[in-house]
Amino acid sequence: MNNRRKLVIALGASALAALAKAQGKTPRIGYMGRSTRNRTLVVFNTNAVAVTKDGKTSEQIADYFAEQRGYGAAGQYFKLGVDFGGRSYGVQKSFQMPDYNALKCAKSYPDDPRYAGQLLTTAIKNIVNDNGLWAVFVESMVPNTAAQYGGNAPDGRYFALCAGSARMPFGRIGWPGCNHADIARIVADANWAETQVNTNKLHLIGGTGYIGGGDTEHMVRANASFAARVLTANMRAFDQDGAHAGGRLVGSVVSYGVFDAGKLSPQLDGFGMLWSRNPETDATGWLTLNQRSWKPQRGGWAFDWGSNAYMVGYETLKRGGCCAILNEIEPNSNGLPAVDYVATALMAGKTMAEANSGSLEMQVANCSVYGVPDYAPYAIR
C-alpha cells in the first residue's frame, strides 16, 4: 500500500482533498472516487467450505481487498456475509445455486439486527439506504450463474436492485476459482496503474460483428472518445465492421480473422481493448484461439461482448490484466451494450463499475465487472 493510500485510509476524504490541493491537483470527488470508496458494500460467502486453493476464506479475501482499496482497515467496512453454499463455482455455466430470495444474512459490519438475521434482499436494502452506500461488489466465492432474477444476473445488478437503485455500480471481486495470490496481484496492479498515465499505452478500440444491430455507430463513437486522448500511433481497431473503408475508425487496422485464429504477429499487447465479436474456441470450447495473438499489459482491461465473449474477460484477468467487463452467459444478445457510453465514462475518469452500470441502464442488463470493479484506469489526478 502506498503512502497516499495509507493517508486516505487513516484520515479520510478531507486528507485527500488537502493533499491534492497542496500538490496542485484536483481531487477526484465523484460517484466512486477515492473519497467515497468507504461507501461500498461487499457481499461474501460464509460457508466453511468456500475456501480458495491457497487457504483463504471468502471473508478474508473481502477484507484484504477492502483494506488495499481503501474501504477500511481490519474488516471495518460495510459488508454482509451469507451462506451461499460451499460448492466450487469455478465454471461460468453453472445453474446449481441456492435461491437468493430465501437466503438470510449471517453476519454483517456494522453488526446490526437490521442486517444480520434478515433476508439477504432486506439486509442489502437496509444497509445501503441506512448508510448512503454507492456500490455493491460480491466476493469471488459468491456463486455466479446463468440463472436470472427478474432479468438480472445474480452476481451483479440483482444485488444493486435489491437496494432500489438501478444505477448503483456493481461487480465481482476477482473471478470464480481465483485465489488469494490472484487477488493480491490484480489489486497491486490496479493500485499501480492508477498512478500512471495510461493514455500513452496501446489500445484497440473498435470492431463488431453486429452491423445489422447498429453496433457500428457505437464503436465509432467509442473509438473517437479514446482517440481524443490516445495518440493515433497507439490506437488499433479491428476491420470487422468495414468502418475503416470510410475512415471512421482511428488507428491501424488489425485483421480480426488473423487475430482470432491466434496467428497475429507481432503479438498485440494492449492496455485497453474494446470490441464486440464472438471468439473462436479450441476443441474444449473453454479457451479462445486468439489468446496466442494478444496479452494484456499490467493494469490492462478488456470488454468484448457476444455469446462466448466472456472467455476473453476471463483470459484478460488470468493472463495479466486487472479488470474486465464480461457477459454473465446467455441470453447475452438481448440488445446492444452501449459501449460508446463505456468509453466516454472511462475517458472522463469513471471506474469500470460506473461505466458498466451506466451503459446497462441504456441497453442490456447482463454484463458485469470482474477483477477490480472500482478500477479507474484513466482518472484525472
Helices and strands as residue ranges (DSSP letters): H 3-11, H 13-22, G 34-39, E 40-45, H 58-68, E 79-82, G 100-102, E 105-109, H 120-131, E 135-138, H 157-162, E 170-173, H 180-193, G 198-200, E 203-208, H 215-227, G 232-234, E 235-238, G 243-246, E 252-254, H 256-260, E 272-276, G 289-293, E 301-304, H 310-318, E 323-327, H 339-347, H 352-362, E 367-371
